[in-house]
Amino acid sequence: MSYALIFSGQGMQHPDMLAWLAEGELLRHVQRDLGHDWRERLRDPDWAGRNANAQLLLTALGLAAWTALAPHHPAPAVVAGYSVGEVAAFAAAGVYDAPTAIDLVRHRAELMDRDAERCDCGLIAVSGLGAEALDALCADFGLAVAIRNGAVNVVLGGPAAALAPAAEAAQRLGGHVTRLNVHVASHTRWMTDAARSFEALLAPRSFGSPRVPLLSNVGGRVRDADQAKAALARQIDHTVHWDECMESIAARRVRCVLEIGPGQALARMWNERQADIPARSADEFRSIEGVIGWIERHID
C-alpha cells in the first residue's frame, strides 16, 4: 500500500519536461528568473546545461509537480533525491517549504558556479568497468567518483581537459561513456569551497524534522534538522551513493516508485535493478490524471 518518491538530478532537462503542469507560483519563479520563454530556450543545449538554469528548473518544476500530485495520495513511504534533486526531496519530506527550496537552490547553484570558475570541469558517466579499472582511471587522469549508481555504473568528475582522454581510455577497456551536459564537477573535491559556504548559509536557517522517511545521498536516513543541514552541504563535495539509496528504498518493499523530474533516467535505472517493483517517471505521462491513476493502481 506504499510508494517511494524520488526527484531527478540535472542533465535530462528538455523543452517539454512535465508538460502537464498547470500555471502556479513555482512556475512563476521560473518565469521571473529565466523568462517566459524558458521552454523554448531549453532547445539550446548550452543554455539548458547552465548550472543556475538547470538547478532552478529541476527544483521548481519538481516541487510544482509534487504540489499538484500530493493531495491525491497518501504520504510516500520514503523520499529521496538524486544530486540537486535532494533540495526538492527535502521540501517534499517537510524539512522546509517550497519557497525556501527555491532560495536554497539559487544559492547552491551560485556557489557551485563560483567554484567552477576556478576549474573548467565536468562529468562523464561510465558503465561496464570494474572497481579496479575505475580506480586506475581516476588515478591516471586525476578524476574522482562523483556518483555511484551501481558496481559498474558511476559518474566521474574532474577537469574538462582530462575527461576526453579518460573517456577514450575507458572505451578502450570496454566501458560505455557519456559526457554529461553539466559544467561543474559536482560531488567532488573541486566543490569543497561551495560545500563549506553552503554549510555556513544553512547554519542559521530554521529547518524541521522530516515528516516522512527521508534518505540522503551521503549519510543514509535523515532524522532531524541538523542531519538535514549536514547532508545538504556534504553532498556538494562528496560522492553521491545513489546505489545505497536504491537499496534502502527496495528494503521497504514499496509497491511502486515515482520519479519526478525530466526524463526517465532514475526510473529506468530502478527497473534494471528491481524488476519486481515498477518505476515510472512523471515526465512519461501526458496528464496529471495519468500519473494519479498509475500510482492508484499500484497502491490500492
C-alpha positions in Angstrom: 0.0 0.0 0.0 3.0 2.3 -0.2 5.2 4.0 -2.8 8.5 5.8 -3.0 9.1 9.3 -4.3 12.4 10.2 -6.0 13.4 13.5 -7.5 15.7 13.7 -10.6 19.1 15.3 -10.9 20.1 17.6 -13.7 21.2 16.6 -17.2 17.9 15.4 -18.8 16.1 18.8 -18.9 14.2 19.3 -22.1 11.6 21.8 -23.6 8.6 19.5 -22.9 9.6 18.4 -19.4 6.5 17.9 -17.2 4.3 19.5 -19.9 1.1 18.7 -18.0 2.0 21.2 -15.2 -0.5 24.0 -14.7 0.5 27.6 -14.1 1.3 28.3 -10.4 3.6 30.2 -8.1 6.5 27.9 -8.5 6.4 28.2 -12.3 6.2 31.9 -11.9 9.6 31.8 -10.0 11.0 30.1 -13.2 9.5 32.7 -15.4 10.8 35.6 -13.3 14.3 34.2 -13.3 14.6 32.5 -16.7 12.0 34.3 -18.8 8.5 33.3 -20.1 10.2 31.5 -23.0 12.2 29.1 -20.8 10.8 26.1 -22.5 11.9 27.3 -25.9 15.3 28.3 -24.5 15.8 24.7 -23.4 16.3 23.8 -27.0 19.7 25.4 -26.7 22.0 22.7 -25.1 24.4 25.4 -23.7 21.6 27.3 -22.0 19.9 24.1 -20.8 23.2 22.9 -19.3 24.0 26.1 -17.3 24.1 25.2 -13.6 21.9 28.0 -12.4 19.2 27.4 -15.0 19.2 23.6 -14.5 19.1 23.6 -10.7 16.3 26.1 -10.6 14.2 24.2 -13.2 14.7 20.9 -11.5 13.7 22.2 -8.1 10.8 24.4 -9.1 9.2 22.0 -11.6 9.7 19.0 -9.3 8.0 20.7 -6.4 5.3 22.1 -8.6 4.5 18.5 -9.8 4.6 17.2 -6.3 2.3 20.0 -5.0 -0.2 19.0 -7.7 0.0 15.3 -7.0 0.3 15.2 -3.2 -3.4 15.8 -2.4 -4.4 12.7 -4.4 -2.3 10.2 -2.5 -1.3 9.1 1.0 2.2 10.2 2.1 5.0 8.3 0.4 6.8 5.6 2.4 10.1 7.1 1.6 11.5 10.1 -0.2 14.9 10.7 -1.8 16.6 13.0 -4.4 19.4 12.4 -6.8 22.1 15.1 -6.6 20.3 18.5 -6.8 17.1 16.5 -6.6 17.7 16.4 -2.8 16.7 20.1 -2.5 13.2 19.2 -3.7 13.1 15.9 -1.9 13.8 17.6 1.5 11.0 20.0 0.8 8.6 17.2 -0.1 9.5 15.5 3.2 8.6 18.6 5.2 12.1 19.8 6.2 11.3 23.2 4.7 8.7 24.8 2.4 8.9 25.2 -1.4 9.9 28.9 -1.3 12.8 28.0 0.9 13.8 25.3 -1.5 13.9 27.8 -4.4 16.0 30.2 -2.3 18.4 27.5 -1.3 18.9 26.1 -4.8 19.7 29.6 -6.2 22.4 29.9 -3.6 23.6 26.4 -4.2 24.0 26.9 -7.9 25.7 30.3 -7.4 28.3 28.8 -5.0 29.0 25.8 -7.2 29.4 28.1 -10.3 31.9 30.2 -8.3 34.0 27.1 -7.7 33.6 26.1 -11.3 35.2 29.4 -12.4 38.4 28.3 -10.9 38.3 24.9 -12.7 36.9 24.2 -16.2 35.3 20.9 -15.0 32.6 18.5 -16.0 31.2 15.0 -15.6 31.2 11.7 -17.6 29.0 8.7 -17.0 30.9 5.4 -17.2 29.4 1.9 -17.2 30.7 -1.6 -17.7 34.1 -1.3 -15.9 35.0 -3.0 -12.6 36.3 -1.3 -9.5 40.0 -1.8 -10.3 39.6 -0.3 -13.8 37.7 2.7 -12.4 40.2 3.3 -9.6 43.0 3.2 -12.2 41.1 5.6 -14.5 40.7 8.1 -11.6 44.4 7.8 -10.7 45.7 8.1 -14.2 43.6 11.1 -15.2 43.2 12.9 -11.9 39.4 12.3 -11.7 37.1 11.5 -8.8 33.9 9.4 -8.4 31.0 11.9 -8.2 28.1 9.4 -8.2 27.9 5.7 -7.6 24.8 4.3 -9.3 25.9 0.7 -9.1 29.0 -1.6 -9.0 29.8 -0.9 -12.7 27.8 2.3 -13.2 29.4 5.6 -12.0 29.8 9.2 -12.8 33.3 10.7 -12.8 34.2 14.3 -12.3 37.2 16.5 -12.9 38.9 19.0 -15.2 37.5 19.1 -18.7 40.9 18.6 -20.2 41.1 15.2 -18.5 37.6 14.0 -19.3 38.1 13.4 -23.1 41.3 11.3 -22.7 39.8 9.4 -19.8 36.7 8.7 -21.8 38.8 7.3 -24.6 40.7 5.1 -22.2 37.5 3.8 -20.6 36.2 2.9 -24.1 39.3 1.0 -24.9 38.8 -1.0 -21.8 35.3 -1.9 -22.9 33.3 0.7 -21.0 30.5 2.8 -22.2 31.0 6.6 -21.7 28.6 9.5 -22.0 29.7 13.2 -21.5 27.0 14.9 -19.3 25.7 18.3 -20.1 26.9 19.6 -16.7 29.7 22.1 -16.4 30.7 21.6 -12.8 32.4 18.7 -11.1 29.6 18.1 -8.7 30.1 15.9 -5.6 33.9 16.0 -5.8 36.8 17.9 -4.2 36.6 20.6 -6.7 33.4 21.8 -4.9 34.9 22.0 -1.4 34.6 25.7 -1.1 31.0 25.6 -2.3 30.1 23.0 0.3 31.7 24.9 3.1 29.9 28.1 2.1 26.6 26.3 1.7 27.1 24.8 5.2 27.5 28.3 6.6 24.5 29.5 4.7 22.3 26.7 6.2 23.5 27.1 9.8 21.1 29.8 10.9 18.2 28.5 8.8 15.1 27.1 10.6 14.6 23.5 9.4 12.2 20.9 10.6 12.5 17.2 11.1 11.2 15.1 8.1 7.6 14.1 8.3 8.2 11.0 6.3 11.3 8.7 6.0 13.9 10.7 4.1 17.1 9.4 2.6 20.2 11.4 1.8 22.9 10.8 -0.8 25.8 10.7 1.6 24.6 9.6 5.1 21.6 7.3 4.9 18.4 8.3 6.6 17.8 11.9 7.7 16.0 12.1 11.1 16.3 15.7 12.2 17.1 19.3 11.2 20.8 19.1 12.0 21.2 16.0 9.9 19.3 17.6 7.1 21.7 20.6 7.0 24.7 18.4 7.2 23.5 16.2 4.4 22.6 19.0 2.0 26.1 20.6 2.4 28.1 17.5 2.5 26.7 16.1 -0.8 28.1 19.0 -2.8 31.7 17.8 -2.5 31.2 14.2 -1.5 30.3 11.1 -3.6 26.6 10.6 -4.1 25.7 7.0 -3.2 22.6 6.5 -5.2 23.1 2.7 -5.2 22.7 2.7 -1.4 19.6 4.9 -1.7 18.0 2.4 -4.1 18.9 -0.5 -1.8 17.3 1.3 1.2 14.1 2.0 -0.8 13.9 -1.6 -2.0 14.3 -2.8 1.6 11.0 -1.0 2.4 9.1 -3.2 -0.1 7.2 -0.3 -1.6 4.6 -1.2 -4.3 6.0 1.3 -6.9 8.4 4.1 -7.4 7.6 7.5 -8.9 10.3 9.7 -10.3 9.6 13.4 -10.5 11.7 15.4 -13.0 12.7 15.4 -16.6 13.3 12.2 -18.5 13.2 8.7 -17.1 16.8 8.1 -16.0 16.1 7.2 -12.4 13.0 5.1 -13.2 15.0 3.2 -15.9 17.9 2.6 -13.5 15.5 1.4 -10.9 13.7 -1.0 -13.2 17.0 -2.5 -14.3 17.8 -3.4 -10.6 14.4 -4.1 -9.2 12.2 -5.7 -11.9 9.6 -6.7 -9.3 8.8 -3.2 -8.1 7.7 -1.0 -11.1 9.0 2.6 -11.5 7.9 5.3 -13.9 8.7 9.0 -14.3 6.0 11.7 -14.1 7.6 13.0 -17.3 6.3 10.0 -19.2 2.7 10.9 -18.8 0.6 13.4 -20.9 -1.6 14.4 -18.0 -1.7 14.6 -14.2 -4.6 12.2 -14.3 -2.3 9.6 -15.9 0.2 9.9 -13.0 -2.5 9.8 -10.4 -4.1 6.7 -12.0 -0.8 4.8 -12.2 0.0 5.3 -8.6 -3.5 4.4 -7.5 -3.4 1.1 -9.5 -0.3 0.1 -7.7 -1.0 1.1 -4.1 -4.7 0.1 -3.9 
